[in-house]
Amino acid sequence: MKIILWLLGLGALAVGLSVAARYNEAYALVVWWPHRVQIAMNLLVLLLAGGFVIAYKLVRLVVRGMEMPGEVSAYRQRRRREVAQRAMHEAERFFYEGRYGQAFRSATQAYEGISRPGLAALLAARSAHAMHDTERRDAWLAHAAEYDGDIRFARLMSEAEMALADRRFDDAAQHLDVLRASGHRHLAVLRLALQTEQGRGRWAEVARLARTLRKHDALTDDQAAPLLRRAQVEQLRDAEGDLDALERVWQTIPERERRDTGFLLRGLPYLIGAGDEKLAVEAIEQALKTDWEPELASLYGRCKSTDLRSQLAVGEGWLKSHPEDSGLLLALGRLCLRAQLWGKAQSYFEASLSQQVSRAAHLELARLADRLERKSEAERHYREAAALGA
């Protein structure tokens, strides 16, 4: 319908122009001395219109000819960008597929044409690192650094991850310090910092980071527990033999973490070995109130509190509920030795052996027999202990 209307309109216009031209008897006189040219007005109008159209076409042709080199150049650049963008996508896909050689080649191809070459350089560096090619990795990291205005923090994160993978913990820490100084304290940075501080042996910082990550649900309680346990035990190990330093470390450990049985079994021997007379006893008594652990009960016998009678009473109270616990019986025997209750100590050691044969119980009986000058009995227990230890 629209085409029909256009045709009718053009037909009407043509008829109108024809009628107007028939009744137009005007003429134009063109004087170009010494010549004079007389021409009908209708023809002049047609010539002018035709001349305008021809001039317009010529001008357009010239303009198009002048624009052509620029358009060709723009087309080539556009094609290069498209090829580079495809190469970048391929590089990312190859990298995540673990095809690092192809990822490296695609990333280097994308570097020249992509709109953000820093990302291509960074991907090439990571691919080279995955292939253990340190020379090319460092070269492409240098290229990436040229675009720090765009990807500085991404580069620092990548360098920290690569340094951590290579066990260059101090280098990783330097990169992470720059990130944190710039306000980047998100969970990914904290996770990297946790691994870095573990590698550097800075256990107080490991404990702090593990608690922070647990607080933000980036670590579950089960994931955080072994990290915190090791961090605390390592701090105690660093202070081994220095009771004052051990007590300072102990006071920095939150109450919730002090109740961890795994930590107590590994950490309390440092306090006991340094001559602690209070903390170890209190910790074991508190822990065993809520959750019975035979190994902790056995460790109780090595604690040296100032009130031996009270310690014995507590241990014998536990015995009513756990009469067959060999570790508790061994601990009570050791406490009786300290109290010089020789007969009672012997009966507890023998009761412990009746429940579970152990090298520790035989050694304690051998030492007791030596003290009581029962040499044959002592030699027998030493032989039994040696046989169990072999």
ZADO-693197 format. One record per residue: x, y, z of N, C-alpha, C in turn. Coordinates in pm, whole numbers, plus 50000, padded with zeros to 5 digits. Atoms other than C-alpha are relative to their C-alpha. Layout:
% ZADO-693197
XYZXYZXYZ
...
This chain:
% ZADO-693197
500844987950000500005000050000500875012550000
499134988449994502825023850082500665002649864
499374998450132504505017349744499015006149900
501044994650091501245024149560499825014950023
500184985849969500855057249744501185008249947
498834992950052504445067049652499915001649848
500124999350146503815058749284498955010149957
501054990250032500605078749280500505014250024
499464986849969502365108049443500995004749895
499024996450104505265107349194499325002949867
500744997550125502805104948904499335013550002
500674987049989500865134749030501015011349989
498964989750008504115154449073500485001849856
499554999250140505195145848717498975007249913
501064993250078501835156648574500005014850031
500004985849961501975188848774501165007449936
498844993550059505505196648649499835001549849
500234999350146504515189048287499065011349965
500974989250027501525212148301500645013650024
499354987249970503585239448466501015003749892
499024997250105506305235848203499345004249869
500694996550124503765237647915499595014649999
500494986149996502415270748029501075010050041
498924990949964505815284748128500735004249872
499404995050124506905306147833501195009350027
498874991349967509705324048016501284994649938
498715004250052513275323347885501075007650076
498864993849932516685332448013501015004249894
499004994750092519295353647834501345000050071
498665001049942522925345147904500955007549909
499094991750079525445371047786501434996850043
498555002349979529105360847758500695007049886
499554991350109530505389247555501174993949926
500974992950087530615389647263498814991249961
501075009250038528115360547265498785002450086
501274999249927524475360447365499284986849977
500715012850011522575328247439498645001550066
501364999549947518825326747481499544985550019
500385013949970517495295247648498704999850078
501285001149931514065283947766500224997550149
499865001449853513515286148138499894985550044
500165014249961512355249748159501294992349977
498755006850027515575237747994501085004250099
499014995049904517665259948222499844993150135
500255006749870515975244848526500504985849995
499555013950013516665209648398501534999250001
498545000150003520315218248322500605002850138
499494996949866520845233748665499844988050096
500245011549913519235204048839500964988649967
499075010650041521305179548633501435003350039
498654995849962524475199748697500244998450150
499865001549854523815199949069500224985350038
499895014249969523335162249076501394994749963
498685004750044526515156248873501105005450092
499004994049911528515180449093500004993250136
500125006849870527185163949408500664986349996
499425013450013528155129449282501535000749993
498564998650011531625141349189500655003250134
499474996549867532165157249528499994987950093
500085011949916530955125649701501084989849963
498975009450046533305104849490501385003950050
498714995249952536255126649581500134997850152
499975001649854535345126249952500194985350037
499865014349971534955088349948501424995249970
498635003750034538305085149777500985004450106
499124995249893539925106350047499794992350130
500305007449877538195086550327500444985549992
499745014350017539085052750184501214994950079
498865005049922542625049350339499714998950149
500345000449858541295057950684499064988650033
500955010849976538425033450651500684986449989
499265012650012540755006050534500844997450125
499205001349879543045012950829499134996250120
500915003149890540095012751070499494985749991
500475013750020538844980350917501064990050043
498925009149962542234964150961500184999650152
499884999649854542444975951321498864992350066
501155007249945538964962951387500184984949987
499745014350022539914929351238501074994950097
498955004049906543084928351450499444998550142
500605000849867541054935751763499134987550014
500865011849994538564908451677500844987350012
499115011749993541364883351616500654999250138
499364999849868543104894251939499014996050109
501015003449900539864891652136499714985050000
500195014550008539294856452007501194992650060
498815006349943542884847852097499985000850153
500084998649855542314861352449499014990150060
500985009749952539204840252493500584985949996
499375013150011541114809952370501064998150109
498975000949897543984817652608499394997050137
500675002549873541604818952904499494985750008
500535013750000539964786352801501134989950015
498875009249992543304768752749500604999950140
499404999149867544594781453084499184991950101
500845007349905541604767953278499924985249968
499955014150037541874735353086501344993750038
498685005149965545494732253200500924998349881
499155000850120546904735352847500825012849992
499304987549977549464761152947500835004649881
499234996050117551604760552633499135007349899
500914993550093548644768952411499465013050058
500464987749934547404794252665501045011049985
498934990150014550804811552653500045005749859
499944995250138550834813252273498805008949966
501194991950029547264826552255500065013450072
499924987449924547914852652526501005009549936
499024991350066551044865652350499465005349867
500624995450124549064867352024498995011150029
501024990049965546304887052199500635013050048
499384988349937548784911252362500085012049906
499804988950092549384932152048498715006949958
501204994150057545754937751954498865002450096
501124998749908543564935852263499945013950060
500164986549947542154967552413500635001550139
499384999549866543564958452759501174990250001
498885009450014546964942952688500614995450131
499445004149871547934941953054499474986650045
500595012849960545524913153114500604988549920
499375010450082546984893652822501414997150049
498635001949948550514899352958499974992150131
500115006949872549404887653302499664985249980
500375013950027547804856253160501194992449940
498805006350055550974849052959500994996850112
499085002349887553034852753279499554988250084
500505011149918550774828953471500154986749926
499825012350078550914803653188501474995750002
498575003349995554724805653179500384994650138
499735004849865554804801353558499534985550017
500525013649990552634770253530500904990049929
499055008750071555234756253287501395000650062
498724998549930558054765453534501055006949912
499114992350087559524789253276500175013850064
499864987749922560784816453511500455011849915
499494989150083562554836553240498855007049926
501124993950072559444841753027498965005550096
500934994849900557314845953337500405014150043
499534986949954559454874853461499915010549889
500094990550113559544890653112498575004849983
501404995950020555764890553084499445007350121
500404991949884555324903153438500495014349984
499504986450028557494932753335499085007049901
500954994050094555154938553039498705003850072
501244997149926552154936553272500155012350087
499764988449913553744962253504499905013249925
500134987850079553674987353216498565005149999
501424996250000549874987953253499445000150142
500415000249860549764991853631498825009350029
501164991349978547235019753599498694992549986
501215007750028544764993353487499934987250083
500035013549940545794960253647500974998450116
498955000949897548184968453932499664989750109
500355009049890546284949754203499864985649953
500055013650057545614920053977501414994449985
498615004550015549344918353904500594996450135
499445002849867550254920154273499444987050056
500595012549953547804892354357500634988149928
499415011050078549184870854077501444997450043
498605001849959552784877154181500074993650139
500015006149867551914868554541499684985149991
500365014150016550274835854434501174992049942
498895007250063553224826454213501184998750097
498915000749902555754835054484499694989650108
500415009949900553784814154732500154985949946
499865013350062553694784754490501474995849992
498565002950007557494787454459500664999950137
499494999749862557844789554840500935011850023
499264987449976559304824654812499115008550092
500964994349907557424835055123500235014850027
499724985849974559184868255183499545008649882
500474992650118558464879354825498485001150000
501474999949994554814869454864499525009950105
500394990749893554634889055190500135014649956
499834986250048555984920455022498835004349911
501124996750088553304919354753498715001750080
501224999349920550574912955009499995012450089
499924987849920551814941755227499575012249918
500404988850088551404965454930498484999849980
501455001150019547874952354870499255004750124
500714996249877546874956355234500175014850032
499794985649979548424990955254499095008349911
500904993050093546195000454959498544997650034
501385002249959543094989055144499404987049952
500525012850049542784954854984500184989450109
499965009749891541934932355277498884989849984
501095009550025539374909755112500474985850031
499735013549952539194872555183501114993149921
498945006450079541434861854894501385004350048
498724995049947544234883955029500304993650135
499785005949867543734870455381500394985249989
499635014250019543874834355256501474998749957
498605000450043547144841155076500935003850115
499174995749885548494859155383500144988750101
499945011249905547614829155600501034989749956
499035009850051549594805355377501425005650006
498684993849999552464830155355500605000150140
499494999449862552754834555732500314986150054
499645013849963552694796855776501404996649948
498695002750058555644794455542501125007550069
498984991949932557484822055726500154996350148
499915004049860556824806156064499585010850098
500494989549909555064836756208498674995450057
501175007549955552644816856417498975008650070
500994991149939551024844956612499125006449892
500744994250111550014860856281499114989549934
500815010950055548794827056153498724998450083
501175001449913546494824056455499035011649981
500884988350018545174859556406499234999049869
500655001050131544444853856037498984988749997
500955011149996542794820256102498735003950074
501194995649926540484836056359499185009849916
500714990350085539644864556118499224992849890
500675007450106538814840355837498844991750054
501105007449938536724819056071498845009350034
501034990249966534854850056186499175003849879
500704996250123533954858555824499524988049921
500505012350062532944822455748500814995849878
499135004550108535854818455507500704986950038
499535012949950537014789155724498954994550095
500895006449903534794764455904500774997450128
499335003249874535514755156264500954988249982
499155011750023536894721656143501255003649921
498834995850076539214739155898500935008750084
499184990849920540384765456146500704992950116
499465006549880540994741456437501434995049983
498595004650011544164724156304500985011349978
499124988550020545594757556192500305006850133
499824993449870545024773256533500814991150094
499285009449913546284742056710501505000449971
498595000150034549534741756519500645013450035
499444986849971550014779456554500305001550148
499804998749856549614777456930501134991150050
498945009249958551844747056970501375005149956
498724994850049554564762956756500455011850083
499624988849913554454794256971500564994850133
499485005949876554904772757281501374993749978
498705006050030557744753957112501095010649993
499014989350009559504786757034500435005150137
499684995249864559344795457405500424988750092
499705012049920560384760657522501105002850102
499024998649892562184760557855499905013150077
500144986949935561244796557941498575001050054
501355000749942558294794058182499265013349987
500674987050009557574831358182499485002449857
500434998350139557454832357801498864990549966
501075009750024555314800957793498685004850060
501234995049936552844816358036499435011949924
500514988650080552634848157824499284995049876
500665005850117551844827357517498664994050039
501235006549953549264807757714498885010250023
501014989949970547484839357823499425006349873
500524994250126547114850857461499014990849930
500875009850067545174819357368498595001250057
501374998849951541384823957391499554987450074
500485011149917539574802157643499414988749917
500625010250087537634784457368501054990849939
498965007950065540854772957203500844992250099
499255007449898542494762357529499324986850035
500725012249966539804735757566500154989249892
499805009750108540864718457243500944988950047
499215011349948542094683857340501294998049923
498805001850081544494681157049501085010050036
499034989849960546144713657151500594996950138
499535002849864546344703857518501014988650001
499095011550002547994670357441501375003749945
498724996250061550684686957230500655012050070
499474987649943551044719957416500374999250147
499755000449855550874711157786501374994250037
498665004849963554134690757786501065011050005
499034989049994556004723557719499905007350134
500184993649870554484739258031500524991050111
499585009349896555074708158239501524998850003
498545001250008558664704958116500725012150054
499354987749952559394741158211499765002350149
500214998949856558204735358571498725006950040
501284993749966554664749058556499354992650117
500635006049882552804742958883498515002650009
501404996149986549364756058804499204998549870
500804999050123548274761358442499634986449943
500265013250059548614725358323498944992550079
500985007049915546674711158619498605005749977
501314993750018543864736258580499414996849861
500485002550135543654730858204499474985849985
500445013950011543404692958233498724997850080
501215001849918540884694158515498785006249933
501114993450068538724718858320499564992049878
500345007450122538904698257999499294987050032
500585013049969538084665058165498645001050068
501344998249945535004679658332498934998149893
501005000250107533244681957997500184988449903
499765010450101534904655157780501184991550046
498955008749948536854625357907500954996049888
498975003650097540114619257722501104992450075
499025008049925542334590457848501435005449992
498634995050013545544606157711500235012150089
499884988549910544874638157904500084995350145
499965005349863544194617958218501394994550030
498645005149980547564600758171500985011550019
499104988549989549264634658125499885006850136
500244993749870547764646058456501034995450103
499025005149905550264624058638501355006749990
498714993150017553174644458500499955014450052
500144986249950551784677458634500485000950145
499464998149866553414691358947499375012350063
500664988749934550984712859138500585001950140
499514997349865551754728859471499204992350105
500875007349906548874709659632499834985749950
500005013750048549694673159567498824992050056
501115007349939547034660559808498695002749925
501214996550075544294679359624500024993549861
499885006050132545614666559290499684985050005
500295014249983545494630659418498504997750022
501425001549972541964635559544499175001549873
500714998150126540814648459207500144987649912
499765011850082542434619059026499244987950050
500735011549945540894593359262498505001849985
501424997550029537534610359213499654995749859
500235004550138537844604358839499994984749991
499895014550006538754568058909498664993250030
501325005849970535254561759048499154998749874
500765000550126533804569458705500714992449891
499215006550106536634554358501500984990250064
499125009149925537994524958706500934991649912
499195008450089539414506958401500865008149904
499204991550088541244536258244501474998450036
498595002949970544884525158221500825012850011
499264987549993546124560758158499795007150131
500284993749870544414573958470500704992450112
499315008049897545784545058677501505003049999
498584996650011549284552958547500275013750062
499824986549946548824589758636499934999850152
500125000849854547694581058990501244993650061
498775006049950550724558759031501135010250007
498954989750001553024587558934499795010250112
500304990549892551264610959177500374993850136
499655006749874551694584959455501514999250019
498534999949990555404582659372500485013450056
499604986849949555704620359426499665001450147
500404999349858553884616159756500724989550085
499235010649933556264587159845499104989450061
500915010849960553344563059878500354987949914
499435010150089555354533759740499044988549972
500905011350019552874506059796498815003649913
501164995550078549954525659658500395002549855
499524997450135552004536559358500154986849924
499815012950067552954500259283498664993949961
501305006150031549324488859302499335007149882
500584992850114548234516159060500714996249869
499265003850121551024507458811499614985949955
500375013750034550154470558829498564999449946
501374999450050546454478958782499965005449858
499924994650135547354499458477500464989449901
499525010750087549304470158332498934989449977
501055010250015546374446858395498945004449899
500964994950098544184469358183500615001049861
499324998550130546734476157908501514999550021
498545001249987550334464957877500645012049932
499374988150057552464495857826501445001050046
498594998249968556134504457821500175009650117
499894989949894555544534758048499774993850137
500295006149869554014513658326501144990950044
498865008549966556874488358313501195008450047
498894991449960559444516558333499775005850139
500284994549868557684532058632500194989450108
499825010849902557624498358811501484996750017
498555002749992561314493258726500675010750086
499394989249920562234527358871499624998650148
500445001949861560154520459182500764988550066
499265011549945561844486659230501455003750028
498634995249976565244503259192500075007950129
500014991649878564304528259459499864991550125
500225008749884563184500159687501054989050008
498885009450003566394480359603499554985749974
500425013350042564544451359447500534998049857
499284999850128567054445759168499444990149899
500505009950096565684413859012498665004449940
501304995150048562204428758990500195011649904
499734988550088563614460858841500524995349865
499465004950127565604441158581498924993749913
501095006150076562504421558482499145010549930
500854989650060560464453258424500745007749890
499234993450106563314469258230500014991549872
500025008750116563434438758003498635000549928
501344999150059559674440157953499825013249924
500124987050066559864477357871500805000349872
499165000250120562724471657626499344991749889
500675008450100560754443957453498845007549935
501134992450056557754466857411500495011649914
499484988650074559944495257286500694996249872
499255004650118561714473957021499135000249876
